[in-house]
Amino acid sequence: MKNHEQTSRLQIIDWLLRLLKGMLIGSGAILPGVSGGALAAVFGLYEPLILFISDITNAFFKWVRYFLPVGIGGLLGVFVLSYPLDFGLQYYPVHVLWAFIGAILGTLPTLYREAGKNGRRARHVFLAVLTAVIMFILLLWANENLDLQVEQNLLTWLLSGAIFASGFIVPGLSPSNFLIYLNLYQPLTEAIRLLNFSILVPVAIGAVLCVFLFAKAIRYLLKIAYAAVFHFVFGVVVASTAIITPSIDMYADLAALDYGLVILLFLGGLALGLWMGRLENTYKPT
């Protein structure tokens, strides 16, 4: 009886943990500078998700049960947390960004272990460092130079969905950044807030098409070059985390109390990331 109760308790904890991960991934997907795929990678969900999508008929119901809380959490992250996150980024951006940075940094040790689980050589570490440097420079350049205008129509929203999904397929890629550059981010978040299905439906179609078209290619890369792919991912995650660090001018209106709160939020995010990283080694899909 005790073993049964303990198993049930662990299953509930596992379910809630995946729900929390899904919420963070969903909220990260709509945050500029943050990648849902990067968060999925640091939370140990990226590889199993790619494997499931690329061969969806294999153990279908088992994986649906496994990813159900992730999906529910993701929707909560996008639709529910979008309100406080939007408010926080508008009025308290330094606080929100440092909390996210702390959470991501807390999960980096887990991602690093994952990258080396099939072996690690000096060239893999070099790849991670080189990727981080190059991606940081590219993201910095994009932040400073890209500002485009596109017409809003059916094709535009299908493309927006593909861009949104690319953040899950390519860890470290921030779809929100691209949508901002195209001046589509605010209309999309408004559509989410108002449940404007004339926009949300084509966005969803574009996202699904992107995921299923590219998942097999990513799975093939994982099969032939697992260590290289994940060290590349590690480098991209580091770069995409560094790029969202608040700029100096964002601290201009902060009081001493704000600095203390920012530190507490960063440490809270770091503790959350470390805790989730430790639990990731305990709870694995079977």
N, C-alpha and C positions, 0 to 999 in steps of 0.2 A: 504493500500500500504506500509506504514512504517513497519507494522508488518511482511509483506511478505519479505521486503528487509532485515529486521533485522534477520529473520529466515534464509534467504539465506546466509547472512554474517556469522552467527553462524555455519551453516553447512559447509561453506568453511573453517572456522577456525578449526572446528572439524576434517575435512578431512586432512588438513595440519598438525594438531597436531598428528594424527595417522601416517601420512607419516614420520614425524620427529621421532616418537617413533620407527617405523619400522627400520629407518636408524640406530638409536642408538642400537637397539637390534641386527640387522645384523652385525654392526661393532663390537659389544661386543661379538658376537658369535665366531669371528675369533681372538679375543684378548686373549692371554694366561692369565689365572687367572680370566677371566670374564665369566659369565654365561648368555647366551641369555635368559634362563628361569628366572633367577633372575631379569634381566632387565624387562622382560615381567611382572613379578610379581609387581615390584615397579611402573611400568607404568599402572597398573590396567588392563592388557590384558591377564594375565595368566589364570585366572578362566574362562572367556568367551571363550578363545581359546580351553581349555580342554573340556568344555561343548560342543562346536561346533564339535570338532573332534570326540568325543566319541559318538555323535548322529548326524552324518553329514546330515541326511535326514530331520532333524527337522529345519524348517525355513531356508532351505538351501540358497536361494537367498538373504534373508535378511542378513545373516551372511557373505556371500561372498562379498556383497557390503560393509559391515562394515570392513572386514579384507583386502579388496583390497588395500587401501593405505598402510596398514601395510606390506603387501606382497611386494608391489612395493618398499617401503622404505627399507625393509629387503634386497632385491636384490641389491639396490643401496649401502647399507651399506657393503655388502659382496664384490661386484664386483668393485664398484667405490671407496669407502673409503678405500678398502684394500691397495691401492697404497700409499696414504698419511699416513695411519696408519702404514703400514709396514716401510715406510721411517722414520716416527716420532719415532716409537719404536726402530729403528736401531740407529738413530742419536740423538734423544731427548726423550729417554724413561721416564725420570723423569717428564718432562713437560706433556707428553701424559697421563701417569698413574695418575698423580695428578688431571688432568682435569676430567678423568673418575671417580676417587674417589669422587671428589666434586659433580659430577652429581648424583652418587649413594646415597651419604649421604643426598643430598637434597630431594630425594624421599623416604627416610626411614620413615619419619613421616606418609606419606600416606600409606605405607605398614603396619605400626604399627596399624593405624586406621582400615585398611582392616582386619587385623588379629583379631581385637576385635569387629568387627561389629555384630557378633552373640553372644557376651558375652566373658568376659575374667576373668579367675581366677588365683590365685597365681601359680597353677601348670603349667599354660600355660606360664607365665613369666619365671618360673624356667626351663621349657623345652627349651625356646628360648635361655637362658643363657647357659644351659648345651650343647645344640647343637652347639652354637657358639664356645665354648671352645674346644669341642671334634673335630669338623670339622677343626678348625684352627690347632690343633695338627696333625691331619691326613694329611692335605694339606701340612703342613710344613715338615712332615716326607717324604711325596711323592716327594716333590721338592728336597729333599736332597738325596734320596735313589733309586728312580726308573730311570733306563736307559736301555731300552730294544731294541732289533733289531728284526724286522719281515720282511719276504719276501713280496714284493709288487706284488700282483696278484688280480684276480677278487674277491676272498673271502676276502682278506685284505681290499679292497676298499668298499665292502658291509659292513664289520664290522666298517670301518671308518665312513660310513654314519650313522650307528646306534649309534656310539659314539657321532657323531656330533649332532644328533637329541636328544640324552639323555640330552644334556645341556638345551633343551627347556622343556622336560618332567620333569626333576628333577632340580628345581631352585637351583642355587648355585654351581651345578656341572659344571666345566669348561672342555668342551670336548677338547679344544686346548691343555690343559695341558697333557691329556692322549695321544693325538696324538704326542706331543713333546716327551713324554716318549717312544713311540713306533717308534720314528724317522720317522713319517709320516706327520708331520705338514708342513715342508718345501716343500715336493713333492706335497701336496694338495694345498697349497697357490700358488705354481708355476702353477699347473693345472688350478686354477681359473684365474690366470693372463694370461695364454696362451690359455684359453678356450679349454683345452684338454678333449674332451668328452669321451674318452676311460676310463678316471678316473672319471669325473664328473657324468656320467650316473649311474654307479654302486653305487657311493656315494649317489646320489639322491634316488635311489631305496632302499638302506639300511636305509636312513633317514625316508622315507615314511613308510616303514614297521615297524620301531621302534615306530614311533608316533602313528600309528593306533593300534598297539598291546598293548601299555601300557596306552593309553589315558583313556580307560574305567576303568582301575584299579585306576588311579588317581582320576577320577570323583567319583568313589565309596567312596574313602577315604575322599574326600571333603564333600560328602553327610553325612557320619556318624561321621566325626571328623573335622569339618571345622576349628575351633579355633586351635586345636592341629596341623593340617597340616600347617596352615599359620604361627603359631609361630615357628614351625620347620623351615619353609622357611625363616622367619625373621632371625633366628639364623644362618642359612647357608649363607644368604646374607651378614651378618655382618662378618662372618669368611672369606668368599671369597673376600670381600673387603679389609679386613685387610691383607690378604696374598699377595695382589698385591702392597702393599706399598713398594716403592723403598728402597732397602737396602742401608746401609751407603756408601759402596764403589761406588755406582752409582752417588754420589754427588761430587766425587773427582775432576772432571774437570769443575765443574760449577763456573761461575764468579758471582759477586755480582748482575749483571743485570739479570742473569739467575734465581737467587732466587726470584727476584722481579717478573719476568715473570711467574714463577711457582706459586707464590701466587695469581697472577691475574687470571691465568688459573683455579686454584682451586676454587677461589671465583666465577669465571664465570660459572664453572660447577655446583657449589653449587646453584647459582642463577637460572640456567637453571632447575635443579632438583626441586627446590622449586616452581618455576613457573609452571612446568608441573604437579607437585603434586596438586597445587591449581586448575589448569584447569581440572584435572581429576575429581574433585568433581562437576564440572559444566557440563562436557560433558560425558554422559553415553549412552550406547547402549539402544535403545528402541524397 
